[in-house]
Amino acid sequence: MSETVAKPTLSAMLEALRAGDVVDATAIYINGAWTHSDGVDSIDVFSPATEEVIAKVASGSLSDVDRAVAAAQAALPAWAATPASERGAYLTKISAIITERLEEFAELASRDVGAPVEASKLIQLGLPIFNFGFYGDLAATYNFDGEMVGNSLVTKEPIGVVGCITPWNFPAHQIALKVAAAWAAGCTVVVKPSEVAPLLAYALADVFDEVGLPKGVFNMISGEGPIVGEALVAHDGVDMISFTGSTRAGRRISEVASGALKRVSLELGGKSANVILEDADLEAAVAGGLMNSIGLNTGQACTALTRFVVPRSKLSEVEAIAAEQASVYTIGAWDEEGTVLGPLVSKVQYDKVRGYIQKGIDEGARLVAGGLDSGRDKGYFVTPTVFSDVSNDMTIAREEIFGPVISIIPYDSEDEAIAIANDTVYGLGGAVWAGDKDHAVAVARQIRTGQIIVNGGDFNPAAPFGGFKQSGQGREAGTAGIEEFLETKAMHL
């Protein structure tokens, strides 16, 4: 095997993509260096806008996982003993580098995920910039030394080696949420990014390499979930798994991890309700609901407000507003003028979402906007689609679609609206709109979900993020995020 390894740096990947070449991202990152995978195959990465192969990544092997975990284990004692302020300084520097190179990162994100450049700057990169900076500051101020409880000193210590399995919808953000918090806590990590949209993960690894992290603190292996992901979950050398993805995959991870009673943090699916009360500002409620559903990464977000729960007396008015406002979300490639929504990330996702649209039609829901015809002859584009006459037992109201599809569900009383919002196996996000904020808060308190927007309140990336019920367990972001990666020790003095 050749000793030369193609380093998938940000500049090299962009240069290849701009030239129309296929990016060679078949290296993996272990113990402070880019290296060959022991796997013999590679995985094709497709452009969401053109359906062409734009990159190849390694299809990692079980021995790759063994090597990465061994490196993380070896690095753990020294990294955990490093002063927290020094750990935080690496995070602060990473945040600054991404900020400095925002234009290039945003272009790579748009080519990778399909989102327009401005959306990539705001969300795909804006959130990682915030989180690396936030955890850089928190590492320096968090009280790891503990407090006295009677005659006992209660301290916080890193849980150990963390396996981070991240999704394709917000690839850099999900790595930042897990890795930055774990590093701040003193843990070392092995990351398995999604093979569907992996280029941002490689660009981040390039930055991690540049800042000179100690060897083994960060390791990354690309590959298929059932092989690399499952091996990481089952590995005896991994102390914790932090996973973001589907509820189905989360169940499997819990099953495998339970054999070793391994801690698992799961951020899973959602079917969030946008509850519009009788006295709400309908224009604002519909606009806010659409922005936080189809407008959020083309609906490819676990918190997407996909169920609009509206008073039956206002149903026709909401339909008209939704149809008008949905038309503003024009679809197109990331570099096309006037694009508001990009394509879905993959052929698999495209077929899945179109299948749900057809299911909604077949089950008797009425199309208010959009449908199956996107008007595009290539790319994974789906027109923003709004259904009405939806009952909460229809497939499109029960299952997570992960695309730009909205269901409008009428109610006859406030109690019924709350019951509809809670009538789901999920509990990740939601929204309530009312003419009076106190009224909206009172209703929001009755909805079983991990976070909820009240009258258009802004998303707060420093607040805890996670779900009730089958939307997962544990919390990411903010101070709660670092505490996921800590163990509590009591020393009786």
Buried (B, 14 or more C-beta within 10 A) or exposed (E): EEEEBEBBBBEBBBEBBEEEEBBBBBBBBBBBEBBBBBBEEBBEBBBBBBBEEBBBBBBBBBEBBBBBBBBBBBBBEEBBEBEBEEBBBBBBBBBBBBBEBBEBBBBBBBBBBBBBBEBBBEBBBBBBBBBBBBBBBBBBEBEBEBEEEEEBBBBBBBBBBBBBBBBBBBBBBBBBBBBBBBBBBBBBBBBBBBBBBBBBBBBBBBBBBEBEBBBBBBBBBBBBBEBBBBBBBBBEBBBBBBBBBBBEBBEBBBEBBEEEEBBBBBBBBBBBBBBBBBEBBBEBBBBBBBBBBBBBBBBBBBBBBBBBBBBEEBBEBBBEBBBEBBEEBEBBBBEEEEBBBBBBBBEEBBEBBBEBBEBBBEBEBEBBBBBEEBEBEEBBBBBBBBBBBBEBEBBBBBBBBBBBBBBBBBBEEBEBBBBBBBBBEBBBBBBBBBEEEEBBBEBBEBBBBBBBBBBBBEBEBBEBBBBBBBBBBBBBBBBBBBBBBBBEEEEEE
